[in-house]
Amino acid sequence: MKEANKSRALLHGLLEILEDVDDGQSRLDRITDRITNILQTDVCSIYLLRSADTLELSATKGLKADAVHLTRLRLGEGLVGRIAKELNPINTANAPAEQGFRYMPETGEEKFVSFLGLPIMQRGTPLGVLVVQSRESRKFSDDEVGTLKIVATALADMTELGKFVSDRHAIAAPHTRSAQFYGKVGQEGVAEGHVLLHESRVVVTNPIADDPQFEIERLRASIDTLRGQVDEMAATARLNATKEQREIIETYRMFANSRGWVQRMETNILNGLSAEASVEKEQSDTRTRMNRAEPYLRDRLHDLDDLSNRLLRTLMGLTQLTHADIPENPVLIARQIGPGELLEYGNKLKGIVLEEGSIGSHATIIARAKGIPLLVQVDGILSEALNGDAILIDGEAGTLYLRPDEDVTAAVRSKIDVRHEQQIRYQKLCHLPATSRDDVTIQLFMNAGLLSNLPSIESSGAEGVGLFRTELRFLAANRMPSRSELAAQYSLVLDSAGNRPVCFRTLDIGSDKLVSYIKREEEPNPALGWRAIRIGLDRQYILKMQLQALIRGAGKRPLSVMFPLVAEAEEFEEAKEIFLRVIDSEKEKRDVPASVQIGAMLETPSLAFAPDRFFDDVDFISIGGNDLKQYFFAADRQNERVRRRYPTLNTSYMRFVQHVVDRCQKSKTPLSYCGEAAARPIDALCLAAIGLRKLSMRAASIGRVKHQIRQIELAKIRHAIDLAQRSSVTNLRDAIIAELGP
């Protein structure tokens, strides 16, 4: 019997079994029986994952029946465990001689020498192993291997759908088991809710088809649609996408127009799979091949996965998720997400989980601004999570629980209660000053960028807004906001702050904060390129328009504005001159602010060595700690491999900040520190101890920082810093922790 005939006969038999039998165990038993009959082998066994790392013999024809649900193997253990771990078939005429072979006496398999095992997997995720064995010593033919690969694909879809769940033996269906993941903490906090996939994972419900020609026509029509979508993406990319984005889209085009890709999927259909299952099989096969390839090829795997997922959604007629589809208490899961995309979800999200991502990204900054628990670099979460799954995030420990059991749920809820009690304790300090035991008062301000942040100004105890990120309004729109829209927003911000001061930072776009309606030139290193005040000075109509909106939004109220990423005195002087001209122009038509403070963000080391005239001319300086550390250490803040090597309490960095403090004290220039370091109690203590008297942070951190400051004498912290620096240590943290004591 030819391969196509055998595979179609087997798949037709599987379809009959699904329709005739309700019990999961009975289905498995009949499937193994059908495979041995069609392929004329002595044994067929199906092993399924019982937990994340344990395989269980779930059905067999030919081995001892008593071994079913008794024989178990860890991933990597024995030939079956090797197949599940490495996701590669093993075809041998002498199984006992194979590397890693393990004899399982309860199965009675010693008389079967030939062995063929294939992974039951989906998109590179193991679900189980399909095995056939024979007494005769021989390698199975390519046709037999090909037939079983087709069957394994169908079994994967059936397994994912829970078709083998059994009341008698509790064979766990994938995506129903509890699973635990680990990641890096982007924003602390604890959250409980339900999974919301940024791009929904498709579950194929029809792995087997009776009419190959009809399935091929469906596939070809969907590929035509996909190619049209990719062409539209390419046309858009030519106008305003980055070089990297254009390269990705060109890769899409190459794959979408690959004849080999289409031919392999059509062959899968001729062998009995549906169009959807054929796409999944090709996706899994390609993933296996590319995981064995050179690293530069493996980097293209995400592109291929995305293309295959788009094709699957087109085949199944699935559209993008609508707000009506969002589950209760949604926790967003994505591979990566930009700041604009994140803002589109509004205030619905209870947590965010990224399979990739970076603690230093601007999407992370938005999550922090919203106070949403965030984990990044959570490996494997997209393969396991489905929309609507129960999920718990422990943002203190960097742990995520998917479909948690009752004990885990109770433990995390207890942590939520403890955190709530802490907040109540901090709330009692709300109206008290952040004054140390040696009578030094530190002003604590909050960072914001959204109107939704402002209600927390009262409850957090913030003395004002030390940084209002005006670019978030630009990122959330698909067109340039109008002057009147911006003026209305800025007015609302000042209204919400009441009598508390607000410092607006002018538009800080570029690097990873891109807007589609401002054309950009190609840049090899955007973080060091055309961004922030550099855009404002080169596109002065944008800067002037925003300054006009700020003046009009303030009305007669005081206005405080600072320019981002100032690298030299001349940049500040030019920007300030533009601001003063705009004010003079506005005076002729309307009321202008009663007073104006014009400041600069010190985010590049060069500005710390600017001429004295700069420090005399600027009304105030805010150290932008996140970017300053990036440029000081030449370490990309979005690259986890390097950013974690250089802590804020590095003695070289602290000496540099001390230099800035000394220059500002000499010129009597008000100085603040804005960044993640200000939100960490120990770091905040050190910054205060070396002379910073104003710190700006996310609102949720003000309570714990204030609590810490009120417990200590800053002079003792300064003494510990001085001793540590004289002893040539590179990190002050241990010395400060020792000073604080238990």
DAURBEL-V13789 format. One record per helix or strand of 3 or more residues. SS is the DSSP state (helix for helix, strand for strand). FROM is the first residue (numbers start at 0). TO is the last residue. If there is no record, write none. Layout:
# DAURBEL-V13789
ss	from	to
SS	FROM	TO
SS	FROM	TO
This chain:
# DAURBEL-V13789
ss	from	to
helix	2	19
helix	23	38
strand	42	50
strand	53	60
helix	64	66
strand	71	73
helix	77	85
strand	89	91
helix	94	96
helix	104	106
helix	108	110
strand	113	121
strand	124	133
helix	141	159
strand	178	181
strand	183	186
strand	189	196
helix	211	239
helix	242	255
helix	258	269
helix	274	290
helix	294	297
helix	300	314
helix	322	324
strand	329	333
helix	338	342
strand	350	353
helix	361	369
strand	372	375
helix	380	383
strand	389	393
strand	398	401
helix	405	426
strand	440	447
helix	450	452
helix	455	459
strand	463	468
helix	470	474
helix	482	496
strand	500	504
helix	525	527
helix	532	537
helix	539	553
strand	558	562
helix	568	586
strand	595	601
helix	604	608
helix	611	616
strand	619	623
helix	624	632
helix	639	642
helix	650	666
strand	669	673
helix	675	678
helix	680	688
strand	693	697
helix	698	708
helix	713	725
helix	732	739
